[in-house]
Amino acid sequence: MNSIHQTIGILGGATEALQIASEGVADFATIDRILRDQAGFKLGPFQLLDIAGIDVAHQAMTSVYQQYLSEPRYRPSNIAMQRIAKGKLGQKSGEGFYTYVNGEAQMSAEPIAPTVTEMPPVWVSTRAMRRPELLQLLKDLGAKIETGASPSAQALSIVAPLGFDVTTVAIVERLDPARTVGIDMLIDDKLTHRRVLATSPATRADMRDAAHALFARDGKAVTVIRDSGGFVTQRVVANIINIACDMCQQGLCTPEELEATGAADLGHSMGPLTMGNKYGPTEILEVLFNVQTVYGDTRYRPSPWLRRRGALGLSLMHIES
């Protein structure tokens, strides 16, 4: 694997997935499922870490972190260190983030959609990402949609933020957090095989179950995670793109060199800059700004390459004359 792309793949994807897991947002298998089915990765980051060897990957992460003088974007995770201390090195030791039997990872079955006999009416935030598509989806799923300026006292409120968590959106939009659920709409729903919902600590179980059951009505897989600024896909994808942009900014490679083998090395159908262009440089920039607001962590500060091109509406492949 080319060292440039290895850095993007390990540091952009795996370190952020490890950070998400450390926050208790979702377990390893759930994060992998989301990134495979929603973001289009061939393998999830925890599968890749197990295959590469957690000890080998952690050493690479630590080495790059030290070479970049403790750059927050490259900060390793103590979760990997804990696995290594217990001898859980991945596939080669029979256990890592997964347990292996005859070389096959043993993955727990995901929970089925709950049965809800009485569905509440649904109200969609006016600030929701892809709001027209979200409203059409809810209509196709048979939801009773409220169209008022604010939700009724009985309504399930649906928000679709970029970078922000459900808690922040509920507070800013003055929504009842007990009846608010978020959905990740960064990627067009027609292009994914999984929908990802998020609840705040205050979301009631009946509202969570109603949202899960509703979005699963057409048979598409649905995952419900705990609150997370940027859900899972937004955070991981944005970090991969951001690190790729920083490599271009620092002159470590040209955009063309980065994309030449980036897709294969990332285990995706697209290279990182192509991915950024597809999902929108401006949208990725917004994700990073807002995730940094939620967490106050400089690991999410946007690269100047991304910030300027996103602000100007330019392609991430654009080179200054």
N, C-alpha and C positions, 0 to 999 in steps of 0.2 A: 504494500500500500504506500503510495506517495506520502511523504511526511506532511505536506501541506494539507492534503485531504484527511489524513489520519487525525491531524489536529482538529479540523472542523468536525469530523465524525465523532471523535471521543469527547472533545471539550464542549462543542456546541450542543450535541445531543445528550450524551451520557451524563455530563456533570449537571445539566439542568434537570434531567429525569431523576437523578439522585437527590437533588435539592427538593424537588416536588415530593418524592417519597419521604424525605426526612421531615417534611411538614405534616405528614399524615393525610395528605390530600387523597391518595389512593395507594393500593399495594402494587407490587412490581408487575404482576400479571396484568392488572387493569391498565396500568400506564402503557405497557407494551401493546395491549389490544387497541387502545385508543390511537396510538401512533401508527399502527399497522392499518387499521380499518378506516380511520378518519383522515390521517395525514398521508397515507400511502406508502409508508416505509415497508420494505420487504421483511425486516426483522425489527423487533423492538430493541431499545437500548440495553435492557437487562439480558435479553437473549444474546446480543452481541458481546456484552461484557463477559458472560459465562463462556462463550465460545473462545474469545480471545484470551481468557484467563484474567480473573479479577486482580490478581497480584501484578500481572504484566501491565494491564490497563491503568491500575492505580499508580504504578511506578512512572508510566508515561505522563499521566496527569500531573503528578507531583514534580516531575522534571521540568515540564513546560511552565508550571506555576512558578518555580524557582528561577527559571531562565528569564521570565518576564517580571521578576522582582515583586512577586506576590500580587500580580494583576488580578483584581477581583473576578474578572470574566472567566479565569482559568482555575478558580479555587476548587480543590478536590473536596470529597465528601468523607466524613467519618464513617458512613455506612460501609463503604468499601473496606476501610481499615478494620472494622469490626468483623467483617466476613473473613478477611485474611487472618486475623488473630485466632479465629476458630478453625482454621484450615479449610474453610469453604471457598475454594478457589475457582469454582465453576465446573464446567463439564468434565474437565480432566480429573477432578477429585471426587466426582459423583454428586457434589452439592455446591451450589453457589447461591444465586438468587432463586434458582429452581433446584429441585431434587431430580436426579437422573436415574432412570432404570434402563439398562441395556442401551445407554447412550441417548435415550429419549427424555426430554424434559417433561416432568409431570406437572400439569397445569390444572388448577382447580376450576370446576365449572362455574361460570358466572351466574348470578341470580336471575331468575326469570322475572318478567314484568308482573307487577302486582295486579290483582283484579279489583277494579273500582266500580261499584254499582251505580253511584251517583256522581257524575262529573260536574265540577263547578264551572261557571262561565270563565272565560279567559280574556284577560286584558293584556295588550302588548305595549311596552314602552315606546314612546314616540322617538326615542333616541336609539332604538335597537339597531344593530348592524343588520343589513339586508332586510329591513322591515317589510317591504312589499313581498319578498319571497317567503318570509316567515309567516305573514298573514295568510298567504295563499296555501302554504303547507298546513296551517291550522284549519283552514277551511276544508281542505282535502281530507283531513283527518276527522272531520265532523265536529269540530269544537264549536261551542256557542261563544261567539266573539263579541265582547263589549267594545263600543267605539267612543265612549265618553272621554273627556279630557283626563279623567282619573278613574281608577277601578272602583267598583262597588265594594261594599263590605264583605261580599261573598266570593269575589273573584280571585282566581289564581293569576297573579301578576308575573308576566314573562319579560325578562330583560335579556339583552344580548350584547354585552359590552366587549370592547376591545381593550385588553390589558387590565381593566379594573375587575375587582371581585364583586360578588353579589352584595356583600355587606355594604361596600362603599356606594354602589349604585342605589340601593334601597334608601340609604341615608340622604344622598344628594337629591334623589327624585321624590323624597318624602313618601315612600311606599311602606306598607306594613311588611316588615321583614319576615313575619311569620307566614305570609302568603306569597312570598316572592321566590322564584326559581330562575336561574340563569341557563341560557343555552349558548353554546359556542357556534357562531355563524361566520367565523373567518373564512371558511371554505364553503362554497356553494353546496347545499344539502344534496343536490342531484349528483355531485361528484364523490360523495362519501358512502361508506358502508356502515357507518355508526354515527349516532347522535350522542352528544355529551352534554349532560345537564349538571348544574352545580347548585348546591344549597348553602345558605348561610347558617351559622350556629343557631339562629332563631327560627328557621323554617320548620313549620309543623310537618309531622310525618304524613298526615292525610294529604297535604298539598304536594309534598314530595312524591307520594305514591300516585296522585292524580296526574302530575306532570309526566311521570315515568310511563304510566299506562297510556296516556294520550299520545305521546310521541312514539310509542311502540305499536300503535294500532295497525299500521300498514306492514308490520313484520320486520322493519329495520331494527337492527340492534341498538339498544339504548344503554348508556352507562351513566350512573349518577355518582358524582364525586363530591367531596367536601370542598368548601370554598377555597378558591385559588385565584389570585390575580392573573388573568390570562389563561384560565383553565389549565389544560395540559398541552394541547397542540400549539396554541398561540405562543406559549413560553418557549417550548423546545424549538419550534420552527424559527421564531424570531431570533433566538440566540445563535442558531446555526448560521442564519443569514447575516447577523451582526458581526460575528467573528470572521466570516468570509469577506465582508466589506472592509473590516479593519486590516485584513491581510493585503487587500488591494490598496488601501490608503497608505500603508507602510511600505509599499513597493516590493513586498515579498513575492508577488506574482502579478501577472496581468489578468484581467477578467477572463480572457480567452484561455489562458493556461489553467485557471481555476476551474473553468467549466469543462475542460477537455476530458477529464476522467472523474469529475466530481460526482456525477450521478451514480456511477458504479461503486465508488468508494464510500458513498454515503448510504448505499443500499436503497436508493430511491430512483424514480424514473427521471428526476430532474437534478441538475446541479444547483448549488445554493443560490446563485444570483438569478438563475432562471426561475427558481422557486419564489424568490423575492419579487420578481417582476410579475409572476402569475398572480400572487396573492395581493400585490400592490405595495410598492415601496412606502407610500404614504400611510397605508394601513399598518404595515410592519413597524414603521416609525412610531405610530400612535400606540401600538401595543407596548413597545419598549418604554416610551415616556410614562405611560400609565402604570405599568408593572413597577417601574422604579418609584413612582409616587406611592404605590401601595406598600412596598417593602422598604423603601428608603435605602436600597442597596445599590452601590455604584456598579455592580456587575451588569446591570441592565442599561447603563448609559449608552446611547446610540453612537455608533462609529460616525466620525465626520463624513465619511464616504456615503453612508446611508442617510444621515441627517440632511445633507445638502441636496442629494438627488431626490430624496423623498419630499422635501420641502418645495423643490422646483418642478416636481412631476417628471423627472428624467428616469430613463432606464438605469438599472444598477450596472449595466454593461458599459455605460457612457464613460468615455475617457476625455478629459479636458484637452482642448487643442493648444 
